[in-house]
Amino acid sequence: MIDLLLQLGAPQAWLDSPGLQVLLLGAVRIVIILALAALVLALVRRGTERWIATVADRPATDPKRQRAVTLGTLLQSTAGYVVWAVAGIMVLSEVGLDIGALIATAGIAGLAVGFGAQTLVKDVIGGIFLLFDDILHVGDLVTIDGHTGTIEEIGVRLIKLRKFDGELVMIPAGEVRTFGNKSVQWARSIVPVGLSYEQDVDAILPVMERVANEWVAAHEEIVLDETPQVQGLMDFGDSSVTARVVVRVTPGEQYAAERELRQRLKRAFDAKGIEIPFPQRTMHVARREAPARPPGAGDAPDSPTSPEPDANQ
């Protein structure tokens, strides 16, 4: 460094100053610290990208791919906080600040902040446990606190959930107590069908079974159980009896399967003349009759009359 400054024309006496040499060495150390921090983060980023690349050929709903993407993103962000914090402490040490006193002060401040940020700490701890328990993944269709949608991001503190109408819901990880995951192992497509009381149910159920089998044959790639279930009378309603079709499919495909099954059933019912009932009401109108009059009673006068005055008076 000194030779470089000499070549640039700096005075020799100025460069021989002990204070300047200490300053230059400190600057070199700071540059090295920052360069090492950037190198460590680059290695972490490269390692996580390679890890994610090993499962990139898997389907988007595959748990291993989702876990790699989620933990890889978390590892990069956590490494950034930790590495730059350590690098900052080392730089402050090179500047000449008392690191011991600084750490003690930071500890006291952290304790005070911890009491005031208990909810934040709870959310962070909850997010870490959710990630390492491997029970929620990016892309899962879930119901959390009454909100149903697809998980877009699982962070250390927040879970970002995209609902069907496009609304993005932020749920603190520490508030997650009970949730349902519709993307684990398998899902069921359930299609209830209302049938008229006047129709022969024994003749309709085979039609439903034929339609379900045809749908299964056309979608073998998503069907997990080749035999669909056509369940008989499940309920007696006000205007119909209810049967239903049940098929096991891969997670995420259940809603599309239900829509197509309904469409196929409607076409088959129309072709067979099978009626899909709708609510009907029977109304009875009661007529009120006038009360009977006792025998001998004439018509009541329209208005009371007064006697005519006597002309002789």
PyMOL commands that set and color helices and strands:
alter all, ss='L'
color gray80, all
select helices_A, chain A and resi 2-7+12-15+18-53+63-95+99-116+118-133+173-175+201-218+254-272
alter helices_A, ss='H'
color red, helices_A
select strands_A, chain A and resi 141-144+147-154+158-163+168-172+179-181+187-195+229-236+241-249
alter strands_A, ss='S'
color yellow, strands_A
deselect
rebuild
show_as cartoon
